[in-house]
Amino acid sequence: MGRDPEELYYEVEPGVPELDGAVLLHHFDGFMDAGMAGKLVVEHLLERLEHRVVARFDVDRLIDYRSRRPLMTYATDHWADYQTPELVVHLLHDLAGSPFLLLTGPEPDHEWELVVQAVRNLMDRWGVRMATSFHGIPMGVPHTRSLGVTAHGTRPELIGRHEQMPNRLQVPGSFAALLEFRLGEAGRDASGYAAHVPHYLAQTAYHAAALRLLAALGQGTGLDLPEQALREAAKRTDVEIDRQVEGSEEVADVVRALERQYDTFAEAAQRESLLTEDMELPTAEELGTEFERFLAEQSGTEG
């Protein structure tokens, strides 16, 4: 008997209106998220924009409670609270009034392929045109320089001018990555953004990385997303980080070493860019002719 992906969720509000061409943003707890960058974006959007839940997934079926135990509160002589895990789809509107969706909650532990089918079903039902993920990754970069963003997608046009990984890598999979991969196989648009977080800040709430992600999401999806509150939080966090760096010579040495490494790389990239833009590169035929001339000169000298 086949498994039915529609058994994994139910629509809180059947027949959600006016979503044709909307974007689905998604972020899941449990996978890599350096600097809590993705989590901070989720919290920021839900705090600053009106929203309502339009679909819920069956977490009892998808989550391994013993590997990620939900928090409970014990008060003196009784259990006072239980933080029920929720994997839900929120409906929001950006500053221009355009609707978009946000799927967030714990990353599923089980039935990834079936959850992918369930998400595709909802995308088809609501007329969603693209799914986009976002999170932070630790990098050997200093917080005193511009933060980079690595972008990926099912079509080159979705990536824009963001950085890309230079090599072919094999890494542990995630549900967000599988969702993007399967959507690409089906000819659907999907993309993702990973903000570069200084490795020494990977375990802290780094608002500057969240702000960088928010900007990338706006550029990549066309959504008009609020930034001011996150920008102010990033300024406060940067002040505190600078204070702590100044108070530790060991950490300051690490930051200075990363700055030198970053600047050297940036200067090399700039020189390469200038050569590419300002100089007309020789053709293969011209290179061959020049090489033949060089060999002839060497032969003449030896003779």
Helices and strands as residue ranges (DSSP letters): G 5-8, E 9-11, E 23-29, G 34-36, H 37-48, E 51-57, H 59-62, E 72-75, E 78-82, E 88-93, E 99-106, H 112-126, E 130-139, E 149-153, G 156-158, H 175-185, E 189-198, G 199-201, H 207-221, H 228-246, H 249-278, H 284-302
